Structure formats: structure tokens, C-alpha cells
Amino acid sequence: MSEKLNPKVYVAVKADFNEDGIMLPRELTWEDGTRYEIDRVLDIRQAAAMKAGGQGDRYTVRIKGKQSYLFFERSTNQTGNQLGRWFVERR
């Protein structure tokens, strides 16, 4: 029996906020603990995660010269410390 993997991989992300209040991811930690530095944020927009489902802020990022999408899924809770979660679509 094969185990079906979740198409969303939730990842830990280190992010900064610029002077305009824009959240910019700087590093992500994959599910196996490997850390990847984000070389550059190329684009930020509202978009659907076509493979994994759901919608959020889609960050087009460059990691080790390769373009990838990183999504921020906002929390519906308007108060508290949990703003949302980051995920990547499993390939």
C-alpha cells in the first residue's frame, strides 16, 4: 500500500519586513531539515496554488539559481501571534 503525500509541504521560513511593511522571505527549511537561502524575491502576488489547492500570497523566489514558488497562507484569526503558514507545492 503506498502512502499518499500531502501536496502542500509546510516549511519554516525566516523573513524580514522592509520599511514599507512588506514581508520578504530570506530562508526556508525543508521537511528534512535542509536550509535553503532565498537569493532573491522576484514577484509577490495573490494567487492560487494550482497543484496543492488553496490560495494565498505567492512569492516567486530564486534559490540556488532556480525559480520556485513559495506561498504564504494567511490565518483567518484576526488576533494573536499566528499570522499564517508558509508552504511549497510538492513536485
PDB file of N, CA, C and O in Angstrom:
ATOM      1  N   MET A   1       0.852  -1.174   0.000  1.00  0.00           N
ATOM      2  CA  MET A   1       0.000   0.000   0.000  1.00  0.00           C
ATOM      3  C   MET A   1       0.901   1.242   0.000  1.00  0.00           C
ATOM      4  O   MET A   1       1.788   1.350   0.847  1.00  0.00           O
ATOM      5  N   SER A   2       0.694   2.171  -0.924  1.00  0.00           N
ATOM      6  CA  SER A   2       1.528   3.369  -0.979  1.00  0.00           C
ATOM      7  C   SER A   2       0.867   4.491  -0.187  1.00  0.00           C
ATOM      8  O   SER A   2      -0.354   4.648  -0.178  1.00  0.00           O
ATOM      9  N   GLU A   3       1.717   5.260   0.475  1.00  0.00           N
ATOM     10  CA  GLU A   3       1.244   6.389   1.276  1.00  0.00           C
ATOM     11  C   GLU A   3       1.106   7.605   0.367  1.00  0.00           C
ATOM     12  O   GLU A   3       2.045   7.961  -0.345  1.00  0.00           O
ATOM     13  N   LYS A   4      -0.059   8.240   0.391  1.00  0.00           N
ATOM     14  CA  LYS A   4      -0.276   9.431  -0.426  1.00  0.00           C
ATOM     15  C   LYS A   4       0.281  10.641   0.312  1.00  0.00           C
ATOM     16  O   LYS A   4      -0.101  10.918   1.449  1.00  0.00           O
ATOM     17  N   LEU A   5       1.192  11.359  -0.347  1.00  0.00           N
ATOM     18  CA  LEU A   5       1.819  12.525   0.269  1.00  0.00           C
ATOM     19  C   LEU A   5       0.957  13.761   0.074  1.00  0.00           C
ATOM     20  O   LEU A   5       0.337  13.946  -0.973  1.00  0.00           O
ATOM     21  N   ASN A   6       0.930  14.597   1.090  1.00  0.00           N
ATOM     22  CA  ASN A   6       0.215  15.861   1.023  1.00  0.00           C
ATOM     23  C   ASN A   6       0.884  16.743  -0.025  1.00  0.00           C
ATOM     24  O   ASN A   6       2.106  16.892   0.002  1.00  0.00           O
ATOM     25  N   PRO A   7       0.116  17.339  -0.956  1.00  0.00           N
ATOM     26  CA  PRO A   7       0.731  18.192  -1.978  1.00  0.00           C
ATOM     27  C   PRO A   7       1.296  19.492  -1.406  1.00  0.00           C
ATOM     28  O   PRO A   7       2.100  20.155  -2.061  1.00  0.00           O
ATOM     29  N   LYS A   8       0.885  19.862  -0.193  1.00  0.00           N
ATOM     30  CA  LYS A   8       1.429  21.049   0.460  1.00  0.00           C
ATOM     31  C   LYS A   8       2.519  20.611   1.421  1.00  0.00           C
ATOM     32  O   LYS A   8       2.299  19.753   2.275  1.00  0.00           O
ATOM     33  N   VAL A   9       3.689  21.202   1.278  1.00  0.00           N
ATOM     34  CA  VAL A   9       4.770  20.961   2.220  1.00  0.00           C
ATOM     35  C   VAL A   9       4.910  22.241   3.040  1.00  0.00           C
ATOM     36  O   VAL A   9       5.392  23.258   2.542  1.00  0.00           O
ATOM     37  N   TYR A  10       4.484  22.182   4.302  1.00  0.00           N
ATOM     38  CA  TYR A  10       4.629  23.347   5.169  1.00  0.00           C
ATOM     39  C   TYR A  10       6.080  23.448   5.600  1.00  0.00           C
ATOM     40  O   TYR A  10       6.684  22.461   6.021  1.00  0.00           O
ATOM     41  N   VAL A  11       6.633  24.643   5.492  1.00  0.00           N
ATOM     42  CA  VAL A  11       8.050  24.862   5.769  1.00  0.00           C
ATOM     43  C   VAL A  11       8.229  26.010   6.751  1.00  0.00           C
ATOM     44  O   VAL A  11       7.398  26.912   6.845  1.00  0.00           O
ATOM     45  N   ALA A  12       9.338  25.949   7.478  1.00  0.00           N
ATOM     46  CA  ALA A  12       9.720  27.064   8.343  1.00  0.00           C
ATOM     47  C   ALA A  12      10.431  28.093   7.475  1.00  0.00           C
ATOM     48  O   ALA A  12      11.250  27.741   6.626  1.00  0.00           O
ATOM     49  N   VAL A  13      10.113  29.364   7.692  1.00  0.00           N
ATOM     50  CA  VAL A  13      10.704  30.440   6.886  1.00  0.00           C
ATOM     51  C   VAL A  13      11.196  31.543   7.802  1.00  0.00           C
ATOM     52  O   VAL A  13      10.507  31.947   8.738  1.00  0.00           O
ATOM     53  N   LYS A  14      12.394  32.024   7.521  1.00  0.00           N
ATOM     54  CA  LYS A  14      12.892  33.236   8.172  1.00  0.00           C
ATOM     55  C   LYS A  14      12.592  34.372   7.216  1.00  0.00           C
ATOM     56  O   LYS A  14      12.937  34.306   6.036  1.00  0.00           O
ATOM     57  N   ALA A  15      11.947  35.422   7.726  1.00  0.00           N
ATOM     58  CA  ALA A  15      11.537  36.535   6.875  1.00  0.00           C
ATOM     59  C   ALA A  15      11.877  37.862   7.534  1.00  0.00           C
ATOM     60  O   ALA A  15      11.995  37.959   8.756  1.00  0.00           O
ATOM     61  N   ASP A  16      12.029  38.870   6.708  1.00  0.00           N
ATOM     62  CA  ASP A  16      12.234  40.247   7.151  1.00  0.00           C
ATOM     63  C   ASP A  16      11.041  41.069   6.702  1.00  0.00           C
ATOM     64  O   ASP A  16      10.288  40.664   5.817  1.00  0.00           O
ATOM     65  N   PHE A  17      10.880  42.226   7.320  1.00  0.00           N
ATOM     66  CA  PHE A  17       9.899  43.205   6.880  1.00  0.00           C
ATOM     67  C   PHE A  17      10.668  44.446   6.453  1.00  0.00           C
ATOM     68  O   PHE A  17      11.514  44.941   7.197  1.00  0.00           O
ATOM     69  N   ASN A  18      10.376  44.953   5.250  1.00  0.00           N
ATOM     70  CA  ASN A  18      11.062  46.173   4.832  1.00  0.00           C
ATOM     71  C   ASN A  18      10.372  47.390   5.444  1.00  0.00           C
ATOM     72  O   ASN A  18       9.405  47.250   6.192  1.00  0.00           O
ATOM     73  N   GLU A  19      10.871  48.580   5.124  1.00  0.00           N
ATOM     74  CA  GLU A  19      10.346  49.808   5.729  1.00  0.00           C
ATOM     75  C   GLU A  19       8.901  50.093   5.336  1.00  0.00           C
ATOM     76  O   GLU A  19       8.223  50.872   6.006  1.00  0.00           O
ATOM     77  N   ASP A  20       8.419  49.470   4.256  1.00  0.00           N
ATOM     78  CA  ASP A  20       7.021  49.635   3.837  1.00  0.00           C
ATOM     79  C   ASP A  20       6.106  48.587   4.461  1.00  0.00           C
ATOM     80  O   ASP A  20       4.902  48.585   4.208  1.00  0.00           O
ATOM     81  N   GLY A  21       6.675  47.689   5.280  1.00  0.00           N
ATOM     82  CA  GLY A  21       5.883  46.650   5.930  1.00  0.00           C
ATOM     83  C   GLY A  21       5.687  45.404   5.082  1.00  0.00           C
ATOM     84  O   GLY A  21       4.871  44.548   5.424  1.00  0.00           O
ATOM     85  N   ILE A  22       6.425  45.288   3.976  1.00  0.00           N
ATOM     86  CA  ILE A  22       6.304  44.120   3.105  1.00  0.00           C
ATOM     87  C   ILE A  22       7.151  42.985   3.664  1.00  0.00           C
ATOM     88  O   ILE A  22       8.332  43.160   3.963  1.00  0.00           O
ATOM     89  N   MET A  23       6.524  41.817   3.798  1.00  0.00           N
ATOM     90  CA  MET A  23       7.197  40.630   4.328  1.00  0.00           C
ATOM     91  C   MET A  23       8.002  39.972   3.207  1.00  0.00           C
ATOM     92  O   MET A  23       7.468  39.665   2.141  1.00  0.00           O
ATOM     93  N   LEU A  24       9.296  39.760   3.465  1.00  0.00           N
ATOM     94  CA  LEU A  24      10.188  39.180   2.465  1.00  0.00           C
ATOM     95  C   LEU A  24      10.881  37.947   3.033  1.00  0.00           C
ATOM     96  O   LEU A  24      11.666  38.061   3.975  1.00  0.00           O
ATOM     97  N   PRO A  25      10.601  36.761   2.470  1.00  0.00           N
ATOM     98  CA  PRO A  25      11.257  35.547   2.950  1.00  0.00           C
ATOM     99  C   PRO A  25      12.742  35.564   2.610  1.00  0.00           C
ATOM    100  O   PRO A  25      13.130  36.004   1.528  1.00  0.00           O
ATOM    101  N   ARG A  26      13.579  35.080   3.540  1.00  0.00           N
ATOM    102  CA  ARG A  26      15.034  35.070   3.345  1.00  0.00           C
ATOM    103  C   ARG A  26      15.627  33.670   3.342  1.00  0.00           C
ATOM    104  O   ARG A  26      16.659  33.430   2.715  1.00  0.00           O
ATOM    105  N   GLU A  27      14.975  32.738   4.046  1.00  0.00           N
ATOM    106  CA  GLU A  27      15.488  31.373   4.139  1.00  0.00           C
ATOM    107  C   GLU A  27      14.328  30.444   4.446  1.00  0.00           C
ATOM    108  O   GLU A  27      13.428  30.796   5.208  1.00  0.00           O
ATOM    109  N   LEU A  28      14.349  29.241   3.846  1.00  0.00           N
ATOM    110  CA  LEU A  28      13.336  28.251   4.198  1.00  0.00           C
ATOM    111  C   LEU A  28      14.013  26.965   4.624  1.00  0.00           C
ATOM    112  O   LEU A  28      15.114  26.644   4.177  1.00  0.00           O
ATOM    113  N   THR A  29      13.337  26.235   5.496  1.00  0.00           N
ATOM    114  CA  THR A  29      13.826  24.951   5.978  1.00  0.00           C
ATOM    115  C   THR A  29      12.868  23.878   5.490  1.00  0.00           C
ATOM    116  O   THR A  29      11.689  23.880   5.844  1.00  0.00           O
ATOM    117  N   TRP A  30      13.390  22.943   4.658  1.00  0.00           N
ATOM    118  CA  TRP A  30      12.597  21.867   4.078  1.00  0.00           C
ATOM    119  C   TRP A  30      12.240  20.848   5.141  1.00  0.00           C
ATOM    120  O   TRP A  30      12.809  20.880   6.232  1.00  0.00           O
ATOM    121  N   GLU A  31      11.312  19.942   4.855  1.00  0.00           N
ATOM    122  CA  GLU A  31      10.823  18.977   5.833  1.00  0.00           C
ATOM    123  C   GLU A  31      11.907  18.043   6.356  1.00  0.00           C
ATOM    124  O   GLU A  31      11.751  17.473   7.436  1.00  0.00           O
ATOM    125  N   ASP A  32      13.006  17.872   5.614  1.00  0.00           N
ATOM    126  CA  ASP A  32      14.109  17.021   6.094  1.00  0.00           C
ATOM    127  C   ASP A  32      15.140  17.803   6.894  1.00  0.00           C
ATOM    128  O   ASP A  32      16.150  17.241   7.318  1.00  0.00           O
ATOM    129  N   GLY A  33      14.897  19.104   7.107  1.00  0.00           N
ATOM    130  CA  GLY A  33      15.798  19.932   7.892  1.00  0.00           C
ATOM    131  C   GLY A  33      16.814  20.710   7.075  1.00  0.00           C
ATOM    132  O   GLY A  33      17.560  21.517   7.629  1.00  0.00           O
ATOM    133  N   THR A  34      16.857  20.482   5.755  1.00  0.00           N
ATOM    134  CA  THR A  34      17.791  21.207   4.894  1.00  0.00           C
ATOM    135  C   THR A  34      17.347  22.662   4.777  1.00  0.00           C
ATOM    136  O   THR A  34      16.174  22.953   4.540  1.00  0.00           O
ATOM    137  N   ARG A  35      18.306  23.565   4.948  1.00  0.00           N
ATOM    138  CA  ARG A  35      18.013  25.003   4.843  1.00  0.00           C
ATOM    139  C   ARG A  35      18.432  25.518   3.474  1.00  0.00           C
ATOM    140  O   ARG A  35      19.480  25.152   2.943  1.00  0.00           O
ATOM    141  N   TYR A  36      17.584  26.377   2.917  1.00  0.00           N
ATOM    142  CA  TYR A  36      17.851  26.981   1.613  1.00  0.00           C
ATOM    143  C   TYR A  36      17.754  28.491   1.739  1.00  0.00           C
ATOM    144  O   TYR A  36      16.725  29.022   2.159  1.00  0.00           O
ATOM    145  N   GLU A  37      18.828  29.182   1.376  1.00  0.00           N
ATOM    146  CA  GLU A  37      18.814  30.638   1.366  1.00  0.00           C
ATOM    147  C   GLU A  37      18.085  31.106   0.113  1.00  0.00           C
ATOM    148  O   GLU A  37      18.327  30.601  -0.983  1.00  0.00           O
ATOM    149  N   ILE A  38      17.204  32.063   0.282  1.00  0.00           N
ATOM    150  CA  ILE A  38      16.474  32.639  -0.851  1.00  0.00           C
ATOM    151  C   ILE A  38      17.336  33.764  -1.404  1.00  0.00           C
ATOM    152  O   ILE A  38      17.570  34.774  -0.742  1.00  0.00           O
ATOM    153  N   ASP A  39      17.808  33.566  -2.643  1.00  0.00           N
ATOM    154  CA  ASP A  39      18.705  34.531  -3.265  1.00  0.00           C
ATOM    155  C   ASP A  39      17.993  35.848  -3.565  1.00  0.00           C
ATOM    156  O   ASP A  39      18.545  36.933  -3.379  1.00  0.00           O
ATOM    157  N   ARG A  40      16.736  35.719  -4.041  1.00  0.00           N
ATOM    158  CA  ARG A  40      16.016  36.920  -4.441  1.00  0.00           C
ATOM    159  C   ARG A  40      14.518  36.652  -4.507  1.00  0.00           C
ATOM    160  O   ARG A  40      14.091  35.566  -4.900  1.00  0.00           O
ATOM    161  N   VAL A  41      13.724  37.645  -4.122  1.00  0.00           N
ATOM    162  CA  VAL A  41      12.271  37.606  -4.314  1.00  0.00           C
ATOM    163  C   VAL A  41      11.998  38.337  -5.628  1.00  0.00           C
ATOM    164  O   VAL A  41      12.296  39.524  -5.761  1.00  0.00           O
ATOM    165  N   LEU A  42      11.431  37.617  -6.595  1.00  0.00           N
ATOM    166  CA  LEU A  42      11.203  38.179  -7.921  1.00  0.00           C
ATOM    167  C   LEU A  42       9.827  38.806  -8.078  1.00  0.00           C
ATOM    168  O   LEU A  42       9.661  39.754  -8.845  1.00  0.00           O
ATOM    169  N   ASP A  43       8.822  38.278  -7.345  1.00  0.00           N
ATOM    170  CA  ASP A  43       7.455  38.761  -7.502  1.00  0.00           C
ATOM    171  C   ASP A  43       6.631  38.338  -6.297  1.00  0.00           C
ATOM    172  O   ASP A  43       6.888  37.297  -5.691  1.00  0.00           O
ATOM    173  N   ILE A  44       5.642  39.151  -5.954  1.00  0.00           N
ATOM    174  CA  ILE A  44       4.685  38.828  -4.889  1.00  0.00           C
ATOM    175  C   ILE A  44       3.304  39.165  -5.425  1.00  0.00           C
ATOM    176  O   ILE A  44       3.065  40.272  -5.907  1.00  0.00           O
ATOM    177  N   ARG A  45       2.378  38.178  -5.334  1.00  0.00           N
ATOM    178  CA  ARG A  45       1.005  38.435  -5.795  1.00  0.00           C
ATOM    179  C   ARG A  45       0.046  37.444  -5.147  1.00  0.00           C
ATOM    180  O   ARG A  45       0.462  36.391  -4.663  1.00  0.00           O
ATOM    181  N   GLN A  46      -1.232  37.784  -5.141  1.00  0.00           N
ATOM    182  CA  GLN A  46      -2.282  36.864  -4.718  1.00  0.00           C
ATOM    183  C   GLN A  46      -2.441  35.831  -5.820  1.00  0.00           C
ATOM    184  O   GLN A  46      -2.597  36.187  -6.988  1.00  0.00           O
ATOM    185  N   ALA A  47      -2.403  34.555  -5.458  1.00  0.00           N
ATOM    186  CA  ALA A  47      -2.537  33.517  -6.482  1.00  0.00           C
ATOM    187  C   ALA A  47      -2.959  32.210  -5.842  1.00  0.00           C
ATOM    188  O   ALA A  47      -2.755  31.986  -4.649  1.00  0.00           O
ATOM    189  N   ALA A  48      -3.551  31.356  -6.657  1.00  0.00           N
ATOM    190  CA  ALA A  48      -3.944  30.023  -6.203  1.00  0.00           C
ATOM    191  C   ALA A  48      -2.769  29.072  -6.349  1.00  0.00           C
ATOM    192  O   ALA A  48      -1.950  29.201  -7.258  1.00  0.00           O
ATOM    193  N   ALA A  49      -2.705  28.112  -5.432  1.00  0.00           N
ATOM    194  CA  ALA A  49      -1.737  27.032  -5.537  1.00  0.00           C
ATOM    195  C   ALA A  49      -2.392  25.962  -6.389  1.00  0.00           C
ATOM    196  O   ALA A  49      -3.217  25.196  -5.890  1.00  0.00           O
ATOM    197  N   MET A  50      -2.045  25.897  -7.647  1.00  0.00           N
ATOM    198  CA  MET A  50      -2.743  25.040  -8.602  1.00  0.00           C
ATOM    199  C   MET A  50      -2.611  23.548  -8.281  1.00  0.00           C
ATOM    200  O   MET A  50      -3.585  22.810  -8.428  1.00  0.00           O
ATOM    201  N   LYS A  51      -1.460  23.096  -7.856  1.00  0.00           N
ATOM    202  CA  LYS A  51      -1.252  21.676  -7.562  1.00  0.00           C
ATOM    203  C   LYS A  51      -1.790  21.300  -6.188  1.00  0.00           C
ATOM    204  O   LYS A  51      -2.396  20.241  -6.023  1.00  0.00           O
ATOM    205  N   ALA A  52      -1.572  22.162  -5.208  1.00  0.00           N
ATOM    206  CA  ALA A  52      -1.893  21.824  -3.820  1.00  0.00           C
ATOM    207  C   ALA A  52      -3.261  22.314  -3.377  1.00  0.00           C
ATOM    208  O   ALA A  52      -3.791  21.839  -2.372  1.00  0.00           O
ATOM    209  N   GLY A  53      -3.837  23.250  -4.106  1.00  0.00           N
ATOM    210  CA  GLY A  53      -5.110  23.824  -3.701  1.00  0.00           C
ATOM    211  C   GLY A  53      -4.908  24.945  -2.699  1.00  0.00           C
ATOM    212  O   GLY A  53      -3.852  25.054  -2.076  1.00  0.00           O
ATOM    213  N   GLY A  54      -5.898  25.751  -2.554  1.00  0.00           N
ATOM    214  CA  GLY A  54      -5.806  26.878  -1.632  1.00  0.00           C
ATOM    215  C   GLY A  54      -5.304  28.122  -2.338  1.00  0.00           C
ATOM    216  O   GLY A  54      -4.933  28.089  -3.512  1.00  0.00           O
ATOM    217  N   GLN A  55      -5.301  29.200  -1.610  1.00  0.00           N
ATOM    218  CA  GLN A  55      -4.885  30.485  -2.161  1.00  0.00           C
ATOM    219  C   GLN A  55      -4.146  31.255  -1.099  1.00  0.00           C
ATOM    220  O   GLN A  55      -4.371  31.072   0.098  1.00  0.00           O
ATOM    221  N   GLY A  56      -3.264  32.116  -1.549  1.00  0.00           N
ATOM    222  CA  GLY A  56      -2.522  32.941  -0.616  1.00  0.00           C
ATOM    223  C   GLY A  56      -1.624  33.900  -1.363  1.00  0.00           C
ATOM    224  O   GLY A  56      -1.827  34.172  -2.546  1.00  0.00           O
ATOM    225  N   ASP A  57      -0.634  34.406  -0.663  1.00  0.00           N
ATOM    226  CA  ASP A  57       0.355  35.269  -1.285  1.00  0.00           C
ATOM    227  C   ASP A  57       1.402  34.361  -1.914  1.00  0.00           C
ATOM    228  O   ASP A  57       2.053  33.580  -1.221  1.00  0.00           O
ATOM    229  N   ARG A  58       1.562  34.467  -3.233  1.00  0.00           N
ATOM    230  CA  ARG A  58       2.553  33.638  -3.924  1.00  0.00           C
ATOM    231  C   ARG A  58       3.810  34.463  -4.145  1.00  0.00           C
ATOM    232  O   ARG A  58       3.790  35.495  -4.815  1.00  0.00           O
ATOM    233  N   TYR A  59       4.890  33.990  -3.573  1.00  0.00           N
ATOM    234  CA  TYR A  59       6.192  34.617  -3.738  1.00  0.00           C
ATOM    235  C   TYR A  59       6.963  33.825  -4.785  1.00  0.00           C
ATOM    236  O   TYR A  59       7.195  32.627  -4.619  1.00  0.00           O
ATOM    237  N   THR A  60       7.358  34.491  -5.857  1.00  0.00           N
ATOM    238  CA  THR A  60       8.237  33.868  -6.831  1.00  0.00           C
ATOM    239  C   THR A  60       9.649  34.163  -6.345  1.00  0.00           C
ATOM    240  O   THR A  60      10.054  35.322  -6.251  1.00  0.00           O
ATOM    241  N   VAL A  61      10.393  33.106  -6.035  1.00  0.00           N
ATOM    242  CA  VAL A  61      11.723  33.273  -5.447  1.00  0.00           C
ATOM    243  C   VAL A  61      12.775  32.558  -6.286  1.00  0.00           C
ATOM    244  O   VAL A  61      12.465  31.660  -7.069  1.00  0.00           O
ATOM    245  N   ARG A  62      14.013  32.970  -6.107  1.00  0.00           N
ATOM    246  CA  ARG A  62      15.135  32.287  -6.732  1.00  0.00           C
ATOM    247  C   ARG A  62      15.981  31.679  -5.619  1.00  0.00           C
ATOM    248  O   ARG A  62      16.432  32.374  -4.708  1.00  0.00           O
ATOM    249  N   ILE A  63      16.188  30.364  -5.713  1.00  0.00           N
ATOM    250  CA  ILE A  63      17.004  29.621  -4.752  1.00  0.00           C
ATOM    251  C   ILE A  63      18.047  28.843  -5.544  1.00  0.00           C
ATOM    252  O   ILE A  63      17.707  28.002  -6.377  1.00  0.00           O
ATOM    253  N   LYS A  64      19.306  29.126  -5.281  1.00  0.00           N
ATOM    254  CA  LYS A  64      20.418  28.475  -5.995  1.00  0.00           C
ATOM    255  C   LYS A  64      20.239  28.571  -7.512  1.00  0.00           C
ATOM    256  O   LYS A  64      20.493  27.610  -8.238  1.00  0.00           O
ATOM    257  N   GLY A  65      19.803  29.729  -7.976  1.00  0.00           N
ATOM    258  CA  GLY A  65      19.653  29.981  -9.403  1.00  0.00           C
ATOM    259  C   GLY A  65      18.380  29.431 -10.035  1.00  0.00           C
ATOM    260  O   GLY A  65      18.151  29.638 -11.226  1.00  0.00           O
ATOM    261  N   LYS A  66      17.554  28.740  -9.269  1.00  0.00           N
ATOM    262  CA  LYS A  66      16.311  28.168  -9.812  1.00  0.00           C
ATOM    263  C   LYS A  66      15.105  28.913  -9.273  1.00  0.00           C
ATOM    264  O   LYS A  66      15.047  29.261  -8.094  1.00  0.00           O
ATOM    265  N   GLN A  67      14.141  29.153 -10.158  1.00  0.00           N
ATOM    266  CA  GLN A  67      12.907  29.848  -9.770  1.00  0.00           C
ATOM    267  C   GLN A  67      11.935  28.863  -9.153  1.00  0.00           C
ATOM    268  O   GLN A  67      11.791  27.737  -9.629  1.00  0.00           O
ATOM    269  N   SER A  68      11.267  29.291  -8.088  1.00  0.00           N
ATOM    270  CA  SER A  68      10.298  28.454  -7.392  1.00  0.00           C
ATOM    271  C   SER A  68       9.215  29.339  -6.802  1.00  0.00           C
ATOM    272  O   SER A  68       9.380  30.554  -6.694  1.00  0.00           O
ATOM    273  N   TYR A  69       8.096  28.713  -6.419  1.00  0.00           N
ATOM    274  CA  TYR A  69       7.014  29.436  -5.758  1.00  0.00           C
ATOM    275  C   TYR A  69       6.977  29.059  -4.283  1.00  0.00           C
ATOM    276  O   TYR A  69       7.111  27.891  -3.918  1.00  0.00           O
ATOM    277  N   LEU A  70       6.793  30.066  -3.451  1.00  0.00           N
ATOM    278  CA  LEU A  70       6.631  29.903  -2.009  1.00  0.00           C
ATOM    279  C   LEU A  70       5.342  30.635  -1.661  1.00  0.00           C
ATOM    280  O   LEU A  70       5.170  31.803  -2.010  1.00  0.00           O
ATOM    281  N   PHE A  71       4.430  29.939  -0.966  1.00  0.00           N
ATOM    282  CA  PHE A  71       3.124  30.521  -0.649  1.00  0.00           C
ATOM    283  C   PHE A  71       3.023  30.849   0.825  1.00  0.00           C
ATOM    284  O   PHE A  71       3.512  30.109   1.679  1.00  0.00           O
ATOM    285  N   PHE A  72       2.371  31.983   1.114  1.00  0.00           N
ATOM    286  CA  PHE A  72       2.033  32.340   2.486  1.00  0.00           C
ATOM    287  C   PHE A  72       0.517  32.266   2.601  1.00  0.00           C
ATOM    288  O   PHE A  72      -0.208  33.029   1.962  1.00  0.00           O
ATOM    289  N   GLU A  73       0.054  31.338   3.425  1.00  0.00           N
ATOM    290  CA  GLU A  73      -1.368  31.079   3.651  1.00  0.00           C
ATOM    291  C   GLU A  73      -1.768  31.849   4.904  1.00  0.00           C
ATOM    292  O   GLU A  73      -1.387  31.473   6.012  1.00  0.00           O
ATOM    293  N   ARG A  74      -2.520  32.906   4.738  1.00  0.00           N
ATOM    294  CA  ARG A  74      -2.880  33.772   5.870  1.00  0.00           C
ATOM    295  C   ARG A  74      -3.867  33.089   6.812  1.00  0.00           C
ATOM    296  O   ARG A  74      -4.767  32.371   6.378  1.00  0.00           O
ATOM    297  N   SER A  75      -3.682  33.324   8.089  1.00  0.00           N
ATOM    298  CA  SER A  75      -4.589  32.804   9.103  1.00  0.00           C
ATOM    299  C   SER A  75      -5.896  33.585   9.044  1.00  0.00           C
ATOM    300  O   SER A  75      -5.896  34.781   8.755  1.00  0.00           O
ATOM    301  N   THR A  76      -7.004  32.914   9.318  1.00  0.00           N
ATOM    302  CA  THR A  76      -8.292  33.603   9.362  1.00  0.00           C
ATOM    303  C   THR A  76      -8.493  34.305  10.701  1.00  0.00           C
ATOM    304  O   THR A  76      -9.377  35.151  10.834  1.00  0.00           O
ATOM    305  N   ASN A  77      -7.680  33.955  11.688  1.00  0.00           N
ATOM    306  CA  ASN A  77      -7.743  34.575  13.004  1.00  0.00           C
ATOM    307  C   ASN A  77      -7.160  35.987  12.921  1.00  0.00           C
ATOM    308  O   ASN A  77      -6.001  36.154  12.542  1.00  0.00           O
ATOM    309  N   GLN A  78      -7.932  36.978  13.263  1.00  0.00           N
ATOM    310  CA  GLN A  78      -7.501  38.365  13.143  1.00  0.00           C
ATOM    311  C   GLN A  78      -6.681  38.854  14.340  1.00  0.00           C
ATOM    312  O   GLN A  78      -6.096  39.936  14.293  1.00  0.00           O
ATOM    313  N   THR A  79      -6.639  38.062  15.404  1.00  0.00           N
ATOM    314  CA  THR A  79      -5.860  38.457  16.574  1.00  0.00           C
ATOM    315  C   THR A  79      -4.877  37.350  16.914  1.00  0.00           C
ATOM    316  O   THR A  79      -4.972  36.237  16.395  1.00  0.00           O
ATOM    317  N   GLY A  80      -3.945  37.662  17.777  1.00  0.00           N
ATOM    318  CA  GLY A  80      -2.970  36.659  18.191  1.00  0.00           C
ATOM    319  C   GLY A  80      -1.689  36.729  17.379  1.00  0.00           C
ATOM    320  O   GLY A  80      -1.511  37.605  16.533  1.00  0.00           O
ATOM    321  N   ASN A  81      -0.806  35.786  17.656  1.00  0.00           N
ATOM    322  CA  ASN A  81       0.518  35.796  17.045  1.00  0.00           C
ATOM    323  C   ASN A  81       0.639  34.966  15.776  1.00  0.00           C
ATOM    324  O   ASN A  81       1.635  35.084  15.063  1.00  0.00           O
ATOM    325  N   GLN A  82      -0.343  34.136  15.480  1.00  0.00           N
ATOM    326  CA  GLN A  82      -0.245  33.298  14.288  1.00  0.00           C
ATOM    327  C   GLN A  82      -0.818  34.047  13.086  1.00  0.00           C
ATOM    328  O   GLN A  82      -2.033  34.146  12.918  1.00  0.00           O
ATOM    329  N   LEU A  83       0.088  34.572  12.253  1.00  0.00           N
ATOM    330  CA  LEU A  83      -0.327  35.325  11.070  1.00  0.00           C
ATOM    331  C   LEU A  83      -0.689  34.412   9.910  1.00  0.00           C
ATOM    332  O   LEU A  83      -1.519  34.759   9.070  1.00  0.00           O
ATOM    333  N   GLY A  84      -0.060  33.242   9.869  1.00  0.00           N
ATOM    334  CA  GLY A  84      -0.287  32.306   8.782  1.00  0.00           C
ATOM    335  C   GLY A  84       0.837  31.295   8.715  1.00  0.00           C
ATOM    336  O   GLY A  84       1.680  31.218   9.609  1.00  0.00           O
ATOM    337  N   ARG A  85       0.837  30.498   7.612  1.00  0.00           N
ATOM    338  CA  ARG A  85       1.871  29.476   7.432  1.00  0.00           C
ATOM    339  C   ARG A  85       2.413  29.529   6.012  1.00  0.00           C
ATOM    340  O   ARG A  85       1.711  29.910   5.075  1.00  0.00           O
ATOM    341  N   TRP A  86       3.670  29.142   5.873  1.00  0.00           N
ATOM    342  CA  TRP A  86       4.327  29.068   4.579  1.00  0.00           C
ATOM    343  C   TRP A  86       4.256  27.650   4.056  1.00  0.00           C
ATOM    344  O   TRP A  86       4.383  26.695   4.824  1.00  0.00           O
ATOM    345  N   PHE A  87       4.052  27.499   2.735  1.00  0.00           N
ATOM    346  CA  PHE A  87       4.140  26.170   2.134  1.00  0.00           C
ATOM    347  C   PHE A  87       4.667  26.241   0.715  1.00  0.00           C
ATOM    348  O   PHE A  87       4.645  27.285   0.064  1.00  0.00           O
ATOM    349  N   VAL A  88       5.146  25.085   0.257  1.00  0.00           N
ATOM    350  CA  VAL A  88       5.616  24.895  -1.102  1.00  0.00           C
ATOM    351  C   VAL A  88       4.807  23.749  -1.683  1.00  0.00           C
ATOM    352  O   VAL A  88       4.422  22.838  -0.950  1.00  0.00           O
ATOM    353  N   GLU A  89       4.542  23.772  -2.972  1.00  0.00           N
ATOM    354  CA  GLU A  89       3.851  22.664  -3.621  1.00  0.00           C
ATOM    355  C   GLU A  89       4.846  21.528  -3.862  1.00  0.00           C
ATOM    356  O   GLU A  89       5.931  21.746  -4.401  1.00  0.00           O
ATOM    357  N   ARG A  90       4.467  20.318  -3.459  1.00  0.00           N
ATOM    358  CA  ARG A  90       5.332  19.151  -3.680  1.00  0.00           C
ATOM    359  C   ARG A  90       5.406  18.877  -5.184  1.00  0.00           C
ATOM    360  O   ARG A  90       4.405  18.971  -5.894  1.00  0.00           O
ATOM    361  N   ARG A  91       6.587  18.542  -5.647  1.00  0.00           N
ATOM    362  CA  ARG A  91       6.776  18.256  -7.085  1.00  0.00           C
ATOM    363  C   ARG A  91       6.435  16.850  -7.429  1.00  0.00           C
ATOM    364  O   ARG A  91       6.541  16.455  -8.590  1.00  0.00           O
TER     365      ARG A  91
END
